[in-house]
Amino acid sequence: MVDPLVLDPGKAELISTRSDESTLDAMNELRALTSVMEALRPITNDQARERILKAAASFFKVPLASISATHAAVDSGSHRTQSPAPTAFSSERSISPKDFMKEKQPKTDVERVACLAYYLTHYRETPFFKTIDVSKLNTEAAQPKLSNAAMAVENATKTHYLVPAAKGNKQLSASGETFVQAMPDRELARSEMQKFRPRKRRRSPVTRSSEQAVEE
């Protein structure tokens, strides 16, 4: 791993003028930043990087307004000069749950759960949630009552919009996030979901013959 001070030799001089405690803090920050950049360097997809940074910020309860600054730091470490594109976290965040659901236009309980999970994740800093959180937000969004909230959440998990998280929580999956982002264009949303479905492996004639021989 690259020494943090190598990123900017000028920082070494700045650190040397601080107290021992502040110097240690500064060096720890630089090393942490370097670790983040080294971890993200192999990931070339910008959206994947954004998702990782968002999840980390939510986990540590870092104000989301700082995401753009952090992303810019990572980009500079990757020798990129252009400014990062606006993300869901840095864009307009005053949209209400009601307006968000009106914009996405979910048609089924499962789709509604996916949209509510997206809102919890990106607008309420709640990447990990339980069924009660989804139900409360559904009420706040002035949506029809979920006939069976627990079943809807479970079905959304089976449909791969959600995935299990620690302590019995759920979280929005990558495919679920992509699906909601594409809404209300339903054809595009379904097309995007197809990209996340694993392809079935075809068995070769030799494999099938071997399996039949074992059965016999």
Z-matrix of the N, CA and C atoms (Angstrom, degrees):
N
C 1 1.473
C 2 1.518 1 110.34
N 3 1.317 2 116.60 1 142.65
C 4 1.461 3 121.25 2 -178.80
C 5 1.513 4 109.85 3 -70.18
N 6 1.338 5 117.38 4 137.02
C 7 1.455 6 120.87 5 176.40
C 8 1.515 7 108.67 6 -64.20
N 9 1.356 8 119.04 7 132.28
C 10 1.465 9 120.87 8 -177.95
C 11 1.519 10 113.42 9 -54.69
N 12 1.327 11 116.90 10 -33.58
C 13 1.458 12 118.86 11 -176.37
C 14 1.517 13 111.62 12 -70.88
N 15 1.332 14 116.53 13 -20.97
C 16 1.460 15 119.52 14 178.84
C 17 1.516 16 110.68 15 -70.09
N 18 1.357 17 117.03 16 -24.71
C 19 1.453 18 120.02 17 179.32
C 20 1.511 19 111.54 18 -58.99
N 21 1.309 20 116.42 19 -35.58
C 22 1.462 21 120.89 20 179.59
C 23 1.520 22 107.50 21 -153.77
N 24 1.325 23 118.56 22 98.51
C 25 1.463 24 121.15 23 -178.45
C 26 1.520 25 112.44 24 -55.07
N 27 1.322 26 117.36 25 -25.99
C 28 1.453 27 119.78 26 -179.88
C 29 1.507 28 113.02 27 -65.00
N 30 1.336 29 115.84 28 -24.69
C 31 1.467 30 119.56 29 -179.85
C 32 1.528 31 110.85 30 -67.33
N 33 1.331 32 116.61 31 -30.46
C 34 1.459 33 119.71 32 -179.61
C 35 1.526 34 110.32 33 -60.73
N 36 1.330 35 117.33 34 -43.11
C 37 1.461 36 121.64 35 179.13
C 38 1.509 37 110.35 36 -65.18
N 39 1.337 38 116.57 37 -40.41
C 40 1.461 39 120.78 38 -179.67
C 41 1.518 40 110.20 39 -64.08
N 42 1.326 41 116.96 40 -42.98
C 43 1.462 42 120.81 41 -178.12
C 44 1.522 43 111.15 42 -65.27
N 45 1.330 44 116.73 43 -35.40
C 46 1.463 45 120.26 44 -176.26
C 47 1.516 46 112.19 45 -65.50
N 48 1.333 47 119.13 46 -18.00
C 49 1.459 48 122.37 47 -178.72
C 50 1.521 49 111.94 48 -90.66
N 51 1.323 50 118.04 49 -4.80
C 52 1.453 51 120.91 50 -177.38
C 53 1.524 52 110.75 51 -90.47
N 54 1.327 53 114.73 52 169.82
C 55 1.451 54 120.48 53 173.98
C 56 1.512 55 108.65 54 -69.93
N 57 1.343 56 116.41 55 166.16
C 58 1.461 57 119.86 56 -178.80
C 59 1.516 58 111.36 57 -58.39
N 60 1.347 59 116.84 58 -42.81
C 61 1.466 60 120.71 59 -177.36
C 62 1.517 61 111.36 60 -66.46
N 63 1.336 62 117.45 61 -46.69
C 64 1.462 63 120.11 62 -179.49
C 65 1.526 64 110.60 63 -68.32
N 66 1.344 65 115.96 64 -31.82
C 67 1.465 66 119.02 65 177.32
C 68 1.515 67 110.63 66 -63.85
N 69 1.330 68 116.63 67 -43.74
C 70 1.460 69 121.19 68 179.06
C 71 1.523 70 110.15 69 -62.56
N 72 1.344 71 117.01 70 -43.29
C 73 1.465 72 120.61 71 178.53
C 74 1.521 73 110.90 72 -60.52
N 75 1.324 74 116.32 73 -44.98
C 76 1.467 75 120.15 74 -178.55
C 77 1.522 76 111.36 75 -63.48
N 78 1.328 77 116.53 76 -41.31
C 79 1.458 78 119.66 77 179.87
C 80 1.522 79 111.09 78 -67.42
N 81 1.341 80 116.00 79 -37.83
C 82 1.465 81 119.32 80 177.23
C 83 1.524 82 111.18 81 -64.15
N 84 1.339 83 116.24 82 -39.57
C 85 1.460 84 119.99 83 178.53
C 86 1.524 85 110.49 84 -63.76
N 87 1.318 86 115.95 85 -43.67
C 88 1.466 87 119.85 86 -179.61
C 89 1.524 88 111.35 87 -63.94
N 90 1.319 89 116.29 88 -41.30
C 91 1.464 90 119.54 89 179.28
C 92 1.523 91 110.77 90 -66.59
N 93 1.346 92 116.40 91 -38.20
C 94 1.457 93 119.77 92 178.46
C 95 1.522 94 110.47 93 -64.38
N 96 1.343 95 115.67 94 -43.25
C 97 1.460 96 119.91 95 178.73
C 98 1.521 97 110.65 96 -61.87
N 99 1.320 98 116.36 97 -41.97
C 100 1.459 99 119.94 98 179.33
C 101 1.528 100 110.82 99 -63.53
N 102 1.338 101 116.50 100 -39.81
C 103 1.468 102 120.41 101 179.37
C 104 1.518 103 110.54 102 -62.66
N 105 1.341 104 115.86 103 -41.39
C 106 1.462 105 119.94 104 179.38
C 107 1.517 106 110.48 105 -62.96
N 108 1.332 107 115.95 106 -45.95
C 109 1.459 108 119.89 107 -178.45
C 110 1.527 109 111.50 108 -64.63
N 111 1.334 110 116.32 109 -40.30
C 112 1.467 111 119.59 110 179.29
C 113 1.525 112 110.49 111 -66.43
N 114 1.341 113 116.87 112 -36.86
C 115 1.464 114 120.38 113 -179.39
C 116 1.523 115 111.42 114 -69.37
N 117 1.337 116 116.98 115 -35.54
C 118 1.456 117 120.90 116 -176.82
C 119 1.529 118 112.88 117 -87.18
N 120 1.330 119 117.03 118 -15.42
C 121 1.461 120 119.53 119 -175.75
C 122 1.532 121 113.41 120 -57.10
N 123 1.365 122 119.66 121 -41.31
C 124 1.474 123 118.79 122 -179.64
C 125 1.524 124 113.41 123 -70.76
N 126 1.343 125 116.68 124 -17.07
C 127 1.465 126 120.68 125 -178.70
C 128 1.526 127 107.63 126 -90.27
N 129 1.314 128 117.13 127 106.81
C 130 1.466 129 121.46 128 -173.55
C 131 1.520 130 112.94 129 -90.93
N 132 1.332 131 117.73 130 -13.55
C 133 1.464 132 121.01 131 -179.49
C 134 1.525 133 109.54 132 -79.67
N 135 1.338 134 116.79 133 120.71
C 136 1.461 135 121.18 134 -176.95
C 137 1.531 136 112.18 135 -62.19
N 138 1.339 137 116.45 136 -40.34
C 139 1.461 138 118.92 137 -179.51
C 140 1.519 139 111.17 138 -64.91
N 141 1.318 140 117.26 139 -37.06
C 142 1.466 141 120.41 140 177.85
C 143 1.527 142 110.37 141 -64.62
N 144 1.339 143 116.28 142 -41.55
C 145 1.468 144 119.65 143 177.23
C 146 1.529 145 110.95 144 -61.33
N 147 1.329 146 115.45 145 -42.67
C 148 1.457 147 119.94 146 -179.55
C 149 1.516 148 111.24 147 -62.20
N 150 1.359 149 116.12 148 -42.66
C 151 1.459 150 119.47 149 -179.80
C 152 1.529 151 111.09 150 -61.82
N 153 1.325 152 116.35 151 -40.38
C 154 1.457 153 120.51 152 179.79
C 155 1.526 154 111.10 153 -64.40
N 156 1.337 155 115.82 154 -45.75
C 157 1.461 156 120.15 155 179.91
C 158 1.518 157 111.95 156 -65.06
N 159 1.341 158 116.31 157 -38.78
C 160 1.462 159 120.23 158 178.76
C 161 1.523 160 111.03 159 -64.16
N 162 1.332 161 116.09 160 -45.83
C 163 1.461 162 120.41 161 -179.03
C 164 1.523 163 110.81 162 -62.82
N 165 1.340 164 116.43 163 -41.17
C 166 1.462 165 120.31 164 179.19
C 167 1.526 166 110.89 165 -65.30
N 168 1.333 167 116.62 166 -41.38
C 169 1.463 168 120.37 167 179.22
C 170 1.523 169 110.89 168 -64.49
N 171 1.322 170 116.18 169 -41.27
C 172 1.465 171 119.72 170 178.97
C 173 1.521 172 110.84 171 -65.45
N 174 1.338 173 116.47 172 -40.50
C 175 1.469 174 120.69 173 -178.61
C 176 1.524 175 110.55 174 -62.10
N 177 1.340 176 116.89 175 -43.66
C 178 1.457 177 121.12 176 -177.75
C 179 1.532 178 112.52 177 -90.28
N 180 1.352 179 116.10 178 5.35
C 181 1.474 180 122.03 179 178.64
C 182 1.528 181 111.45 180 55.83
N 183 1.327 182 115.66 181 43.00
C 184 1.459 183 121.17 182 176.27
C 185 1.524 184 108.07 183 -84.24
N 186 1.340 185 119.28 184 135.25
C 187 1.464 186 120.78 185 177.58
C 188 1.512 187 110.80 186 -52.50
N 189 1.309 188 116.19 187 131.85
C 190 1.459 189 120.77 188 -173.73
C 191 1.519 190 112.98 189 -66.76
N 192 1.318 191 117.23 190 -21.93
C 193 1.461 192 119.78 191 179.85
C 194 1.519 193 111.39 192 -62.58
N 195 1.342 194 116.44 193 -21.52
C 196 1.463 195 119.70 194 -178.31
C 197 1.508 196 112.61 195 -83.93
N 198 1.336 197 117.73 196 -5.54
C 199 1.460 198 120.64 197 -178.00
C 200 1.523 199 111.47 198 -59.91
N 201 1.337 200 116.62 199 -44.13
C 202 1.461 201 119.16 200 -176.53
C 203 1.519 202 111.26 201 -61.86
N 204 1.341 203 116.95 202 -37.24
C 205 1.457 204 120.02 203 178.91
C 206 1.518 205 110.56 204 -67.21
N 207 1.345 206 116.56 205 -41.50
C 208 1.458 207 120.57 206 179.38
C 209 1.518 208 110.43 207 -64.55
N 210 1.332 209 115.78 208 -42.18
C 211 1.461 210 120.30 209 -179.64
C 212 1.521 211 110.30 210 -63.04
N 213 1.334 212 116.41 211 -38.88
C 214 1.455 213 120.30 212 179.23
C 215 1.519 214 110.72 213 -63.62
N 216 1.356 215 116.13 214 -37.23
C 217 1.454 216 119.81 215 178.81
C 218 1.509 217 111.20 216 -65.50
N 219 1.337 218 116.58 217 -40.36
C 220 1.459 219 120.47 218 178.78
C 221 1.521 220 110.17 219 -65.02
N 222 1.338 221 116.29 220 -41.53
C 223 1.458 222 120.03 221 179.92
C 224 1.517 223 111.16 222 -62.63
N 225 1.346 224 117.14 223 -39.20
C 226 1.454 225 119.16 224 -179.77
C 227 1.518 226 110.68 225 -65.87
N 228 1.336 227 115.94 226 -33.13
C 229 1.454 228 119.32 227 177.63
C 230 1.513 229 111.69 228 -69.51
N 231 1.316 230 117.56 229 -21.54
C 232 1.457 231 121.63 230 178.63
C 233 1.525 232 111.41 231 -95.00
N 234 1.355 233 116.22 232 11.86
C 235 1.469 234 122.66 233 178.06
C 236 1.525 235 111.41 234 62.83
N 237 1.329 236 116.37 235 37.94
C 238 1.458 237 119.36 236 176.65
C 239 1.513 238 108.20 237 -103.14
N 240 1.323 239 117.23 238 143.22
C 241 1.459 240 120.84 239 -175.33
C 242 1.509 241 112.79 240 -107.10
N 243 1.332 242 117.92 241 -24.50
C 244 1.452 243 118.37 242 -176.73
C 245 1.521 244 110.96 243 -77.50
N 246 1.339 245 116.68 244 156.71
C 247 1.453 246 121.57 245 179.19
C 248 1.513 247 109.37 246 -74.82
N 249 1.363 248 117.56 247 144.92
C 250 1.456 249 119.37 248 179.79
C 251 1.513 250 111.26 249 -66.10
N 252 1.321 251 115.57 250 147.13
C 253 1.458 252 119.69 251 179.24
C 254 1.507 253 110.29 252 -69.74
N 255 1.349 254 118.70 253 150.13
C 256 1.454 255 121.34 254 178.61
C 257 1.515 256 110.24 255 -59.47
N 258 1.336 257 116.82 256 142.67
C 259 1.455 258 121.96 257 178.80
C 260 1.513 259 109.58 258 -116.63
N 261 1.336 260 115.01 259 174.07
C 262 1.465 261 119.58 260 179.23
C 263 1.519 262 110.45 261 -60.38
N 264 1.351 263 117.03 262 -29.32
C 265 1.444 264 120.07 263 -177.75
C 266 1.523 265 112.17 264 -78.49
N 267 1.328 266 117.49 265 -28.23
C 268 1.454 267 119.40 266 -177.86
C 269 1.520 268 112.36 267 -97.73
N 270 1.332 269 116.86 268 -4.41
C 271 1.450 270 120.76 269 179.71
C 272 1.529 271 110.78 270 -86.94
N 273 1.308 272 116.50 271 -173.89
C 274 1.453 273 122.13 272 -177.91
C 275 1.523 274 111.07 273 -56.99
N 276 1.344 275 115.78 274 122.59
C 277 1.452 276 120.13 275 -174.93
C 278 1.523 277 112.93 276 -114.70
N 279 1.313 278 117.57 277 12.49
C 280 1.461 279 119.88 278 -176.68
C 281 1.523 280 112.35 279 -91.39
N 282 1.331 281 117.74 280 0.11
C 283 1.454 282 120.13 281 -178.87
C 284 1.529 283 109.76 282 -62.94
N 285 1.309 284 116.45 283 135.94
C 286 1.459 285 121.26 284 -178.79
C 287 1.522 286 110.00 285 -82.67
N 288 1.330 287 117.44 286 160.84
C 289 1.471 288 119.69 287 176.98
C 290 1.529 289 111.54 288 -57.72
N 291 1.316 290 115.76 289 -38.35
C 292 1.460 291 120.29 290 -179.34
C 293 1.522 292 111.13 291 -63.06
N 294 1.337 293 116.71 292 -46.89
C 295 1.467 294 120.61 293 179.99
C 296 1.521 295 111.26 294 -67.77
N 297 1.329 296 116.42 295 -35.73
C 298 1.458 297 119.98 296 179.27
C 299 1.528 298 110.59 297 -63.21
N 300 1.322 299 116.75 298 -45.21
C 301 1.456 300 120.58 299 -179.95
C 302 1.532 301 110.76 300 -67.35
N 303 1.329 302 115.85 301 -35.32
C 304 1.465 303 119.80 302 177.18
C 305 1.530 304 110.04 303 -64.50
N 306 1.318 305 116.13 304 -36.09
C 307 1.467 306 121.08 305 -179.87
C 308 1.529 307 111.30 306 -70.69
N 309 1.327 308 117.22 307 -40.28
C 310 1.465 309 121.49 308 -175.52
C 311 1.531 310 112.90 309 -82.02
N 312 1.314 311 117.94 310 -28.88
C 313 1.470 312 122.97 311 175.65
C 314 1.539 313 113.87 312 54.98
N 315 1.324 314 118.78 313 54.91
C 316 1.465 315 119.78 314 176.63
C 317 1.526 316 110.51 315 -65.53
N 318 1.323 317 116.98 316 145.78
C 319 1.458 318 121.19 317 -176.28
C 320 1.525 319 113.17 318 -104.23
N 321 1.318 320 117.98 319 -25.36
C 322 1.457 321 121.40 320 -177.30
C 323 1.521 322 110.18 321 -122.52
N 324 1.339 323 115.92 322 166.67
C 325 1.466 324 120.34 323 177.74
C 326 1.521 325 111.09 324 -60.53
N 327 1.328 326 116.79 325 -38.10
C 328 1.461 327 120.75 326 -178.99
C 329 1.527 328 110.47 327 -66.11
N 330 1.317 329 117.13 328 -43.52
C 331 1.465 330 120.51 329 177.93
C 332 1.529 331 110.32 330 -65.26
N 333 1.335 332 115.52 331 -36.86
C 334 1.463 333 119.09 332 179.53
C 335 1.528 334 110.58 333 -65.36
N 336 1.320 335 116.86 334 -39.82
C 337 1.458 336 120.77 335 177.48
C 338 1.525 337 110.29 336 -62.57
N 339 1.320 338 117.10 337 -41.19
C 340 1.466 339 120.71 338 178.74
C 341 1.527 340 110.70 339 -61.62
N 342 1.322 341 116.76 340 -42.99
C 343 1.466 342 120.64 341 179.72
C 344 1.528 343 111.33 342 -66.86
N 345 1.326 344 116.38 343 -40.63
C 346 1.465 345 120.47 344 178.22
C 347 1.521 346 110.44 345 -65.39
N 348 1.330 347 116.73 346 -38.79
C 349 1.467 348 120.95 347 177.98
C 350 1.528 349 109.97 348 -64.04
N 351 1.318 350 116.55 349 -39.57
C 352 1.467 351 121.08 350 178.15
C 353 1.530 352 109.79 351 -62.44
N 354 1.327 353 115.97 352 -43.32
C 355 1.471 354 119.67 353 -178.99
C 356 1.534 355 110.26 354 -65.42
N 357 1.325 356 116.84 355 -43.00
C 358 1.463 357 120.24 356 178.00
C 359 1.526 358 110.65 357 -59.04
N 360 1.314 359 115.95 358 -42.39
C 361 1.457 360 121.26 359 -176.64
C 362 1.517 361 112.53 360 -69.81
N 363 1.325 362 116.80 361 -46.36
C 364 1.465 363 120.62 362 -171.23
C 365 1.525 364 115.04 363 -97.05
N 366 1.322 365 117.45 364 -19.14
C 367 1.465 366 119.40 365 -175.93
C 368 1.524 367 113.77 366 -120.30
N 369 1.327 368 117.23 367 -11.77
C 370 1.464 369 120.72 368 179.59
C 371 1.523 370 112.06 369 -122.22
N 372 1.327 371 116.62 370 7.43
C 373 1.467 372 120.79 371 178.99
C 374 1.529 373 111.11 372 53.19
N 375 1.320 374 116.26 373 40.68
C 376 1.463 375 121.75 374 -178.83
C 377 1.529 376 108.89 375 -127.17
N 378 1.335 377 117.36 376 77.37
C 379 1.461 378 119.57 377 -178.30
C 380 1.528 379 112.99 378 -71.94
N 381 1.335 380 117.26 379 -21.75
C 382 1.461 381 121.70 380 178.27
C 383 1.529 382 108.23 381 -117.75
N 384 1.308 383 116.48 382 127.48
C 385 1.464 384 119.66 383 -172.08
C 386 1.523 385 110.72 384 -147.21
N 387 1.325 386 114.96 385 165.59
C 388 1.458 387 122.23 386 176.89
C 389 1.528 388 108.90 387 -115.29
N 390 1.305 389 115.55 388 174.16
C 391 1.466 390 120.87 389 -178.18
C 392 1.523 391 111.33 390 -58.17
N 393 1.341 392 117.25 391 -38.27
C 394 1.470 393 120.89 392 -178.60
C 395 1.524 394 110.68 393 -62.14
N 396 1.336 395 117.52 394 -34.29
C 397 1.469 396 120.47 395 178.93
C 398 1.529 397 110.56 396 -67.11
N 399 1.321 398 115.46 397 -39.23
C 400 1.468 399 120.36 398 178.58
C 401 1.527 400 109.71 399 -66.46
N 402 1.335 401 116.81 400 -42.61
C 403 1.468 402 121.04 401 -179.01
C 404 1.525 403 111.46 402 -63.89
N 405 1.327 404 116.61 403 -42.79
C 406 1.473 405 120.31 404 -179.91
C 407 1.524 406 110.59 405 -63.83
N 408 1.319 407 116.73 406 -42.92
C 409 1.463 408 119.65 407 179.85
C 410 1.525 409 110.53 408 -67.94
N 411 1.312 410 116.61 409 -34.70
C 412 1.465 411 120.75 410 177.47
C 413 1.533 412 110.16 411 -60.88
N 414 1.325 413 116.48 412 -41.85
C 415 1.467 414 121.07 413 177.14
C 416 1.522 415 111.07 414 -66.36
N 417 1.348 416 116.05 415 -43.69
C 418 1.462 417 120.57 416 179.51
C 419 1.527 418 111.30 417 -61.93
N 420 1.332 419 116.15 418 -32.45
C 421 1.460 420 120.92 419 -179.00
C 422 1.525 421 112.52 420 -82.07
N 423 1.343 422 116.35 421 3.64
C 424 1.470 423 122.07 422 178.25
C 425 1.528 424 111.53 423 60.35
N 426 1.331 425 115.41 424 37.06
C 427 1.453 426 120.90 425 178.28
C 428 1.525 427 110.29 426 -92.22
N 429 1.331 428 118.30 427 157.13
C 430 1.465 429 120.32 428 174.97
C 431 1.523 430 109.54 429 -57.20
N 432 1.299 431 116.79 430 145.07
C 433 1.456 432 120.64 431 -178.41
C 434 1.523 433 110.35 432 -62.32
N 435 1.319 434 115.28 433 136.20
C 436 1.458 435 120.30 434 176.75
C 437 1.524 436 108.77 435 -68.67
N 438 1.323 437 117.18 436 125.20
C 439 1.460 438 120.37 437 -176.56
C 440 1.523 439 111.80 438 -60.65
N 441 1.319 440 116.26 439 -37.31
C 442 1.459 441 122.11 440 176.05
C 443 1.522 442 107.11 441 -148.65
N 444 1.338 443 115.52 442 93.17
C 445 1.464 444 120.68 443 -173.41
C 446 1.526 445 111.89 444 -60.60
N 447 1.330 446 116.55 445 -43.49
C 448 1.468 447 119.93 446 -179.05
C 449 1.527 448 111.00 447 -61.50
N 450 1.331 449 116.34 448 -41.55
C 451 1.463 450 120.22 449 179.35
C 452 1.527 451 110.55 450 -67.25
N 453 1.338 452 116.77 451 -39.45
C 454 1.466 453 120.59 452 179.76
C 455 1.529 454 110.72 453 -63.13
N 456 1.334 455 116.37 454 -41.54
C 457 1.463 456 120.63 455 178.54
C 458 1.525 457 110.14 456 -66.08
N 459 1.328 458 116.78 457 -40.75
C 460 1.454 459 120.56 458 179.18
C 461 1.531 460 111.01 459 -65.54
N 462 1.322 461 116.32 460 -41.04
C 463 1.470 462 119.99 461 178.27
C 464 1.527 463 111.55 462 -66.77
N 465 1.332 464 115.70 463 -35.18
C 466 1.469 465 119.30 464 176.65
C 467 1.523 466 110.78 465 -65.76
N 468 1.322 467 115.80 466 -30.23
C 469 1.466 468 120.24 467 176.28
C 470 1.525 469 110.42 468 -72.12
N 471 1.327 470 115.93 469 -42.37
C 472 1.468 471 119.94 470 178.69
C 473 1.527 472 111.36 471 -65.41
N 474 1.332 473 115.76 472 -29.22
C 475 1.465 474 120.46 473 179.17
C 476 1.524 475 111.53 474 -83.85
N 477 1.336 476 115.64 475 -1.86
C 478 1.473 477 122.96 476 176.98
C 479 1.527 478 113.48 477 74.00
N 480 1.334 479 117.55 478 18.59
C 481 1.462 480 119.52 479 171.00
C 482 1.532 481 109.60 480 -77.31
N 483 1.313 482 116.05 481 -32.66
C 484 1.461 483 122.78 482 178.77
C 485 1.519 484 109.07 483 -120.82
N 486 1.330 485 115.42 484 160.34
C 487 1.454 486 121.13 485 173.60
C 488 1.533 487 108.06 486 -136.75
N 489 1.336 488 117.45 487 154.48
C 490 1.469 489 120.38 488 179.38
C 491 1.526 490 111.33 489 -64.83
N 492 1.321 491 115.36 490 148.93
C 493 1.461 492 122.32 491 175.57
C 494 1.530 493 107.82 492 -129.45
N 495 1.306 494 116.70 493 -178.09
C 496 1.462 495 121.04 494 -176.82
C 497 1.528 496 111.57 495 -67.37
N 498 1.334 497 115.42 496 153.61
C 499 1.465 498 123.85 497 174.53
C 500 1.522 499 113.10 498 58.84
N 501 1.318 500 116.49 499 35.08
C 502 1.461 501 120.10 500 176.69
C 503 1.507 502 114.83 501 77.19
N 504 1.320 503 118.21 502 7.27
C 505 1.464 504 121.64 503 178.67
C 506 1.530 505 110.45 504 -81.23
N 507 1.305 506 114.48 505 168.81
C 508 1.462 507 122.41 506 171.45
C 509 1.520 508 108.03 507 -118.78
N 510 1.329 509 116.01 508 162.40
C 511 1.454 510 120.51 509 173.66
C 512 1.526 511 108.85 510 -146.05
N 513 1.308 512 114.87 511 156.45
C 514 1.464 513 120.85 512 179.88
C 515 1.517 514 109.14 513 -69.36
N 516 1.322 515 117.08 514 132.32
C 517 1.455 516 120.65 515 178.74
C 518 1.527 517 110.02 516 -84.17
N 519 1.318 518 115.97 517 167.27
C 520 1.463 519 120.44 518 177.60
C 521 1.525 520 110.25 519 -62.96
N 522 1.335 521 116.39 520 -40.27
C 523 1.467 522 119.57 521 179.33
C 524 1.528 523 110.66 522 -69.04
N 525 1.334 524 116.61 523 -37.84
C 526 1.463 525 120.20 524 177.68
C 527 1.516 526 112.00 525 -64.39
N 528 1.328 527 116.03 526 -39.30
C 529 1.465 528 120.47 527 177.95
C 530 1.527 529 110.47 528 -63.77
N 531 1.328 530 116.11 529 -43.96
C 532 1.462 531 120.54 530 179.01
C 533 1.521 532 111.00 531 -63.68
N 534 1.328 533 116.25 532 -39.86
C 535 1.459 534 121.38 533 179.42
C 536 1.535 535 110.79 534 -60.72
N 537 1.317 536 116.94 535 -48.98
C 538 1.467 537 120.56 536 -177.87
C 539 1.520 538 111.02 537 -67.03
N 540 1.314 539 117.46 538 -38.06
C 541 1.463 540 120.23 539 179.11
C 542 1.525 541 111.40 540 -61.71
N 543 1.330 542 116.86 541 -32.66
C 544 1.465 543 120.75 542 -179.45
C 545 1.518 544 112.94 543 -79.93
N 546 1.323 545 117.22 544 -19.49
C 547 1.461 546 120.19 545 179.33
C 548 1.531 547 109.65 546 -66.04
N 549 1.340 548 118.34 547 149.15
C 550 1.474 549 128.59 548 9.01
C 551 1.529 550 115.07 549 -89.37
N 552 1.317 551 117.53 550 10.62
C 553 1.463 552 120.36 551 176.05
C 554 1.527 553 107.72 552 -74.08
N 555 1.310 554 117.11 553 92.87
C 556 1.456 555 121.88 554 -171.45
C 557 1.532 556 112.25 555 -65.98
N 558 1.324 557 116.93 556 -37.80
C 559 1.464 558 119.56 557 179.26
C 560 1.528 559 110.57 558 -64.30
N 561 1.327 560 116.10 559 -42.94
C 562 1.454 561 119.95 560 178.27
C 563 1.521 562 110.28 561 -65.54
N 564 1.340 563 116.56 562 -41.81
C 565 1.464 564 120.75 563 -179.33
C 566 1.523 565 110.94 564 -60.33
N 567 1.323 566 117.15 565 -45.24
C 568 1.462 567 120.42 566 179.53
C 569 1.523 568 111.48 567 -67.19
N 570 1.326 569 115.15 568 -37.68
C 571 1.456 570 119.42 569 178.49
C 572 1.526 571 110.94 570 -63.18
N 573 1.330 572 115.87 571 -40.74
C 574 1.461 573 120.10 572 179.34
C 575 1.524 574 110.93 573 -66.53
N 576 1.331 575 117.09 574 -36.28
C 577 1.463 576 120.84 575 179.08
C 578 1.523 577 110.84 576 -63.94
N 579 1.322 578 116.47 577 -34.18
C 580 1.453 579 120.47 578 -178.72
C 581 1.530 580 111.72 579 -60.35
N 582 1.321 581 116.13 580 -29.62
C 583 1.463 582 120.32 581 -177.72
C 584 1.530 583 112.05 582 -67.02
N 585 1.343 584 115.83 583 -21.97
C 586 1.461 585 119.22 584 -177.12
C 587 1.524 586 112.94 585 -94.34
N 588 1.321 587 117.03 586 -7.07
C 589 1.457 588 119.58 587 -178.83
C 590 1.522 589 109.98 588 -82.12
N 591 1.325 590 116.71 589 128.83
C 592 1.473 591 119.22 590 -179.11
C 593 1.520 592 110.95 591 -66.22
N 594 1.305 593 115.27 592 139.83
C 595 1.458 594 119.88 593 178.94
C 596 1.525 595 110.09 594 -78.90
N 597 1.333 596 115.39 595 139.85
C 598 1.452 597 120.10 596 178.34
C 599 1.528 598 109.42 597 -73.65
N 600 1.309 599 114.87 598 133.45
C 601 1.456 600 119.87 599 179.95
C 602 1.527 601 109.71 600 -81.37
N 603 1.293 602 115.33 601 131.37
C 604 1.453 603 119.81 602 177.61
C 605 1.524 604 110.06 603 -81.15
N 606 1.308 605 115.18 604 134.14
C 607 1.449 606 119.11 605 177.42
C 608 1.524 607 109.37 606 -85.21
N 609 1.298 608 115.80 607 135.25
C 610 1.457 609 120.36 608 179.01
C 611 1.521 610 109.77 609 -74.32
N 612 1.341 611 118.16 610 158.21
C 613 1.471 612 121.06 611 177.51
C 614 1.517 613 112.32 612 -55.84
N 615 1.338 614 116.77 613 -35.34
C 616 1.462 615 120.29 614 -179.99
C 617 1.512 616 110.71 615 -65.14
N 618 1.343 617 116.32 616 -41.47
C 619 1.464 618 121.09 617 179.69
C 620 1.517 619 110.15 618 -64.39
N 621 1.340 620 117.10 619 -44.44
C 622 1.457 621 120.35 620 -179.20
C 623 1.522 622 110.29 621 -63.22
N 624 1.313 623 117.54 622 -40.94
C 625 1.457 624 120.93 623 179.39
C 626 1.515 625 110.89 624 -63.34
N 627 1.332 626 116.53 625 -40.06
C 628 1.451 627 120.70 626 179.66
C 629 1.512 628 111.24 627 -64.59
N 630 1.357 629 116.54 628 -41.47
C 631 1.448 630 120.82 629 178.86
C 632 1.516 631 111.13 630 -64.32
N 633 1.322 632 116.62 631 -40.61
C 634 1.471 633 120.27 632 179.59
C 635 1.530 634 110.51 633 -65.81
N 636 1.325 635 116.48 634 -38.29
C 637 1.465 636 120.59 635 179.53
C 638 1.524 637 110.88 636 -63.15
N 639 1.354 638 116.19 637 -39.94
C 640 1.460 639 120.79 638 179.51
C 641 1.520 640 110.34 639 -65.19
N 642 1.340 641 116.39 640 -42.39
C 643 1.458 642 120.11 641 179.62
C 644 1.524 643 111.57 642 -63.01
N 645 1.336 644 116.89 643 -37.24
C 646 1.455 645 120.72 644 179.52
C 647 1.530 646 111.62 645 -71.77
